[in-house]
Amino acid sequence: MATRTKEVCISLMLFAVAFINAIDECSDFTISESTIEDIQDAFTRQKLTSRQLVDFYIHRINVLNPILGAVLEVNPDAQDQADMADCERREGRDRSLLHGIPVLLKDSIATFDKLNTTAGSYALLGSKVPRDAHVVSKLRDAGAIILGKTSLPEWYGIRSSKMLGQAWCPRGGFGLVSSTRHYHSLLPCF
């Protein structure tokens, strides 16, 4: 039964990736597998906007995350941040190579915004941090867009030495990831 479930999950994931790649290649610029430099060049040539990039990745998360379980939440302000980056770029205010680039953060990294910072635990859901973590402040100063938070085992798995403690995120469940041996298994997405 477990083998059949894995086969179905792999089939769904391959279908989703094919669907996303079809969307990705409808424009003059292909987002998948592009480097930050490629994306910045596309911004400069006006082949891509930060809003289009954020929308692409939100769509990708919506399609793949039910299978992979890697993203806990998407920042509801990400599209507004992308619009602001596009506006700054039009005004000639490029901040850095990260300007307008969406990034995902682990759920343990504090963000002073609408996103939760819970270390994978329901105990901290809804709590507010006093400020952005230093790395988040630096990312925001560079113009990066905080797209969302990713899964991790509750409290980084330090509460249990058993596999369940290392693999389970109460907020996101198990995540499906590919190992280096090219087989799929239920392991944490970290």
N, C-alpha and C positions, 0 to 999 in steps of 0.2 A: 504493500500500500504506500509506503514512504517513497519508493522508487517512482511510482505512478504520480504522486504529488509533485516530486521534483521535476519529472518530465513535463507536467502541465505548467509548472511555474517557469521553467526554462522556455517552453513554447510561447507562453504569454509575454515573457520578457523579450524574446527575439522579435515577436510581432510588434510590440511597442517600440522597440528600437528602430525597426524598419519603417514604421509609421512616422516616427520623429525625424529620421533621416530624410524621408520624402518631403516633409515640411521644410526642413533645414535647407534643402537644395533647390527650393523654389525661387530663391533670390540670386543675385549676382555674387553674393558672398556666402560662403558656407561656414556656419558657426561651429559645428562639431569639429573637434580636434584642432581648433585654431588656438594660437598662442595669444598672450596678452598683446604682444607687439602687432600681430595680425589684426586683432580687434581694434586696437588704437589706430592702425592704418586705415581700416574700414571706416572708423569714425571720421578721420581726417578727410577721406575721399567721399564722405557722405553716402556711403553704401549701407551704413548701419547706424542706428541710434542706441543709446543706453536703454531707452524704453523698449525697443524691439528686442534687445538682448535679454532684458529682465523678463519680458513677456514670453520669450522662447524658453527660458529656464523654468519659469513658473509652470508653463504647459508641460515641460519635460518632467517636472516633479509630480504634477497631477497625474500623468500617465504612468510613470515608473514607480512612484512611491508606494502605491498599494501592493506592489510586488516586492520591492526592495526594503521598504520600511526604514529608510535611512534619514529622512527629514521629519523632524517632529512638528515644526511649524514654519510657515512662511511669514515674513514680515509684511503686515498690511500696509506699511508705508514705503515698501520697496519701489513701487511704480512712481510714487511722488518723488522719491530720491533720484530715480532715473530721469524723470522730467527736469529736475533741478540741474542734474549733471549736463543734460543736453542744452539747457538754457545757458549755463556757464560756458560750455564749449562754443556756442554760437556767439557769445560775447567775447571770445578770445581768452577766456580764463581757464586754461588747462592747468590742473593742480599737479598731476604726476602721472606716471604710467598706469596707476590704479584708478585714475579718474573715470567714473562711470562703469567700473567693472564690478559685477555682483560677486559677493563672497558668502559662503556658509560658515557658521561658527559652531563649535561644539556647545552643547547645552550647559556646560559648566562655565563658559566665558560670559561675564557680566555685561549686559547691554542695558543702558538706561533709556528704554523706549517701550514699545508695546509688547515686545517679545518676553517670554518667560526665561528665567535662568534657574534651572531646577536640579542640575546634575543627574537628570533622569528620574527624579523622584517626585511623586505626587505631593510629598510633604511640603515642598517649596512652591508648588503651583500657585500662581497669583501673588507671590511675594514680590516686592520691589527692591531692586538694588539701589544704593545711594548714588552711583555714578557708573559710567562706562569703565570697563577694565582698560588698563593702559594701552594694550594692543588694539582695542576697539577705537579708542581715541585717535591713535595713530592712523588706523585705517580710514576713519571718517575724515581726518585732516587731509589725507591723501586723495579723498574723493571717492573711495570705495563705497559700494552700496551693500548694506547688510541685508542679504536676501532671506536669511532664516537661521534656524538652529537645527543641528543634526543630533542623531541618537547617540547614546553611550550607555553602558551598563550602569545601573543605579549606583551612585557614589563611586563610579569607576570600578565597580565590582569588588571593592575592598571589604565588603561585609560578608563575603562568602568565598570559600576556596573551592567550592563545587562548580561545575560547568554552568549550571543554571545561573548562579550569581555572576558569572563572567559574560553570559550571553543575553540575559534578559534585561530589557529596559521597560519598566512599568508604563511609561508614557508612550512608548512606541512598539513594544513587543519585541519579537525576534526579527532580525533583519536578514535578508537573503543576500549573501555576498559570494563572490567568486574567490576561491583560494588560489594560491600560486600553483597548485597541482591541477588546475583547470577542471575542477569539479565543484558543484554547488552544494552548499550545506547551510544550515541555519546557524549562523554565527553572528556576533555583534558587528555592527557597522561602525567600527572605529579603527 
